[in-house]
Every structure is written in C-alpha cells, then in structure tokens.
C-alpha cells in the first residue's frame, strides 16, 4: 500500500485521497465498459458497514450481489450454485400449485423455511445465469475466499483496499477505508453511476441499431417493389405489333 499512503500520524497511515480519486475513475471507466457490453459484475460485501449500502445501490442497477455469508464455491463450483437457485424456483412452482395444499402443515412449513433460507443466501444472485465478468469486493481481507476464487478463474477484480491489504492482488484496487460506511457509499455511488451510464449507452445503441435495421428493410422493400413494378411495366408494354 506504500504508493497510496500520504503520511503516517501517530501510528496511523493516511491514504492519499488524490490517488483514491484516480483509482475510482479508473475502476468506474472499466465497470462502465463491462455494463455496456451487457455482462454482469458481482458485488461482494458481507461486513456490517457495507451490507445495506451495497444491496440498495447495486439493486438499482440490476447487478447481482452477496451480502450474507459467501457460499464456498460460488465461482469455482458455479454449476452447483445454479442447481440451488433452480431448487428455489422449483419450490416456488410447488407453492403455487394445487399439490402444495394437499401436503401436511408440517411439510409446508419445512418447505417455506427452506425457501426463505435459499432466498436469504442466493436470492440476490438468482438472475446470474453464468459466471460474472468481474467481481467487486468491499474488504479483500474479509472476503479473501471470494478474491481467491475470482483469481483462480482469472475473473477481473475491483476492490476497496485498506492500508492492511495488498493492492497487487486486485486488478482495479481503490485505496480507501473499508471500515467507514460513508467512504464505502461514496465509492459505490461512483461505480454504480458508471454502470448505469454503460447500461444507458447499451440501450441507446440497441435502439439505434434497430432503427437502422428497420430503415434498411424498408429501403430493400422499396427497391424490390420498384423492380417488380418495372418488370410488370415491361411485360405489359410488349404488343404483337412491336415485334414487326
């Protein structure tokens, strides 16, 4: 962390905020491109100071997040995690079916408890149908398993790194106090705004592409109609007298 330390005072390292700002801008630009490409960024923050902030901000931009206990193998054993998510969907279908009312009250209670447990741990990643394009971690020391899994699979990582962390373990490190809720909120706001910008640009590009395809189709139809009319005109214009 030496390159990001401004000074030391009374045994406390003070982070250079100018370098923090530079790193936030760098991370935001990368996050925007990922969102623009239509891929997902998985946010990980199970510490008390970050859970509520992450869940509220990240939910608004439609990205998956983990704020409860990190399920081991979330990335390296993704297929198994997807099976658990599918089980949650299966339980939903069972609850909505007529069969649910025919089973005992005790079994219904057990099923509902299992559904609640799955929702708590996996509900926020239910839309993650494939491995994320990147992982954003609030505290790399606390979420060291998530970081290790991402690195093992060569998934790009973003992270808030405090003075007790090694920024070299992260692709896009953001030096900041990962224990301060205000610091976390400011950084997350910048990243989420960048993601929203990328999603908006993606939507605009899709609309523009759809308009271009529509115009091209209309132009092609016009040309085909013109050629057809010209063909009919030539056929109807030929009379027996014209052959003499």
TALIN-V952095 format. One record per backbone hydrogen bond with DSSP energy under -0.5 kcal/mol. NH is the residue of the N-H (numbers start at 0). CO is the residue of the C=O. E is the energy in kcal/mol with one decimal. If there is no record, write none. Layout:
# TALIN-V952095
nh:NH co:CO e:E
nh:NH co:CO e:E
This chain:
# TALIN-V952095
nh:3 co:0 e:-2.1
nh:4 co:0 e:-0.5
nh:4 co:1 e:-1.4
nh:5 co:3 e:-0.5
nh:5 co:13 e:-3.3
nh:6 co:13 e:-1.3
nh:8 co:11 e:-2.8
nh:11 co:8 e:-1.7
nh:13 co:6 e:-3.3
nh:14 co:12 e:-0.5
nh:15 co:3 e:-2.9
nh:16 co:14 e:-0.8
nh:19 co:15 e:-1.6
nh:20 co:16 e:-2.4
nh:21 co:17 e:-1.9
nh:22 co:18 e:-2.2
nh:23 co:19 e:-2.3
nh:24 co:20 e:-2.3
nh:25 co:21 e:-2.1
nh:26 co:22 e:-2.5
nh:27 co:23 e:-2.8
nh:28 co:24 e:-2.1
nh:29 co:25 e:-1.7
nh:30 co:26 e:-2.6
nh:31 co:27 e:-2.3
nh:32 co:28 e:-1.6
nh:33 co:29 e:-1.8
nh:34 co:30 e:-2.4
nh:35 co:31 e:-2.4
nh:36 co:32 e:-1.4
nh:37 co:34 e:-1.4
nh:38 co:33 e:-1.8
nh:41 co:133 e:-2.6
nh:42 co:40 e:-0.6
nh:42 co:63 e:-2.1
nh:43 co:135 e:-3.2
nh:44 co:65 e:-2.7
nh:49 co:46 e:-1.6
nh:50 co:46 e:-1.6
nh:51 co:47 e:-0.5
nh:53 co:49 e:-2.8
nh:54 co:50 e:-2.4
nh:55 co:51 e:-2.1
nh:56 co:52 e:-2.3
nh:57 co:53 e:-2.6
nh:58 co:54 e:-1.2
nh:59 co:55 e:-0.9
nh:60 co:56 e:-0.7
nh:60 co:57 e:-0.8
nh:61 co:58 e:-1.2
nh:62 co:57 e:-1.8
nh:64 co:123 e:-0.9
nh:65 co:42 e:-2.7
nh:71 co:69 e:-0.6
nh:73 co:70 e:-1.6
nh:76 co:72 e:-2.0
nh:77 co:74 e:-1.1
nh:79 co:76 e:-0.8
nh:80 co:76 e:-1.4
nh:81 co:77 e:-2.4
nh:82 co:78 e:-1.6
nh:83 co:79 e:-1.6
nh:84 co:80 e:-2.0
nh:85 co:81 e:-2.4
nh:86 co:82 e:-2.0
nh:87 co:83 e:-1.4
nh:88 co:84 e:-1.5
nh:89 co:85 e:-2.4
nh:90 co:86 e:-2.3
nh:91 co:87 e:-1.8
nh:92 co:88 e:-2.0
nh:93 co:89 e:-2.1
nh:94 co:90 e:-2.6
nh:95 co:91 e:-1.7
nh:96 co:92 e:-0.8
nh:96 co:93 e:-0.8
nh:99 co:93 e:-0.6
nh:99 co:96 e:-0.7
nh:100 co:97 e:-0.7
nh:101 co:98 e:-1.1
nh:102 co:98 e:-0.6
nh:102 co:99 e:-0.8
nh:107 co:103 e:-2.2
nh:108 co:104 e:-2.1
nh:109 co:105 e:-2.1
nh:110 co:106 e:-2.4
nh:111 co:107 e:-2.3
nh:112 co:108 e:-2.2
nh:113 co:109 e:-2.3
nh:114 co:110 e:-2.3
nh:115 co:111 e:-2.2
nh:116 co:112 e:-2.2
nh:117 co:113 e:-2.3
nh:118 co:114 e:-2.4
nh:119 co:115 e:-2.2
nh:120 co:116 e:-1.9
nh:121 co:117 e:-3.2
nh:122 co:117 e:-0.6
nh:122 co:118 e:-1.5
nh:124 co:121 e:-1.8
nh:125 co:122 e:-1.1
nh:127 co:124 e:-1.8
nh:128 co:126 e:-1.4
nh:132 co:39 e:-2.4
nh:133 co:39 e:-1.0
nh:134 co:155 e:-2.1
nh:135 co:41 e:-3.1
nh:136 co:134 e:-0.5
nh:136 co:157 e:-2.9
nh:137 co:43 e:-2.0
nh:139 co:159 e:-0.7
nh:142 co:138 e:-2.8
nh:143 co:140 e:-0.8
nh:146 co:142 e:-2.2
nh:147 co:143 e:-2.2
nh:148 co:144 e:-2.5
nh:149 co:145 e:-2.2
nh:150 co:146 e:-2.4
nh:151 co:147 e:-2.2
nh:152 co:148 e:-1.6
nh:153 co:150 e:-1.1
nh:154 co:149 e:-3.0
nh:155 co:132 e:-0.7
nh:155 co:153 e:-0.5
nh:157 co:134 e:-3.2
nh:158 co:171 e:-1.8
nh:159 co:136 e:-2.1
nh:160 co:158 e:-0.7
nh:160 co:173 e:-2.0
nh:161 co:159 e:-0.5
nh:164 co:161 e:-1.9
nh:166 co:164 e:-0.7
nh:168 co:165 e:-1.7
nh:169 co:166 e:-1.6
nh:171 co:156 e:-2.3
nh:173 co:158 e:-2.7
nh:174 co:172 e:-0.5
nh:175 co:160 e:-2.0
nh:177 co:175 e:-0.8
nh:179 co:176 e:-0.9
nh:180 co:178 e:-0.6
nh:183 co:179 e:-2.3
nh:184 co:180 e:-2.3
nh:185 co:181 e:-2.3
nh:186 co:182 e:-2.0
nh:187 co:183 e:-2.7
nh:188 co:184 e:-2.2
nh:189 co:185 e:-1.7
nh:190 co:186 e:-2.2
nh:191 co:187 e:-3.0
nh:192 co:188 e:-2.3
nh:193 co:189 e:-1.7
nh:194 co:190 e:-2.2
nh:195 co:191 e:-2.6
nh:196 co:192 e:-2.1
nh:197 co:193 e:-2.2
nh:198 co:194 e:-2.5
nh:199 co:195 e:-2.5
nh:200 co:196 e:-2.2
nh:201 co:197 e:-2.0
nh:202 co:198 e:-2.2
nh:203 co:199 e:-2.3
nh:204 co:200 e:-2.5
nh:205 co:201 e:-2.2
nh:206 co:202 e:-2.2
nh:207 co:203 e:-2.5
nh:208 co:204 e:-2.5
nh:209 co:205 e:-2.5
nh:210 co:206 e:-2.2
nh:211 co:207 e:-2.3
nh:212 co:208 e:-2.5
nh:213 co:209 e:-2.1
nh:214 co:210 e:-2.6
nh:215 co:211 e:-2.5
nh:216 co:212 e:-2.2
nh:217 co:213 e:-2.5
nh:218 co:214 e:-2.5
nh:219 co:215 e:-2.3
nh:220 co:216 e:-2.4
nh:221 co:217 e:-2.2
nh:222 co:218 e:-2.3
nh:223 co:219 e:-2.5
nh:224 co:220 e:-2.3
nh:225 co:221 e:-2.4
nh:226 co:222 e:-2.5
nh:227 co:223 e:-2.2
nh:228 co:224 e:-2.5
nh:229 co:225 e:-2.3
nh:230 co:226 e:-2.2
nh:231 co:227 e:-2.3
nh:232 co:228 e:-2.3
nh:233 co:229 e:-2.2
nh:234 co:230 e:-2.1
nh:235 co:231 e:-2.7
nh:236 co:232 e:-1.4
nh:237 co:233 e:-0.5
nh:237 co:234 e:-0.9
nh:238 co:236 e:-0.7
nh:241 co:238 e:-1.1
nh:242 co:239 e:-1.5
nh:243 co:240 e:-0.9
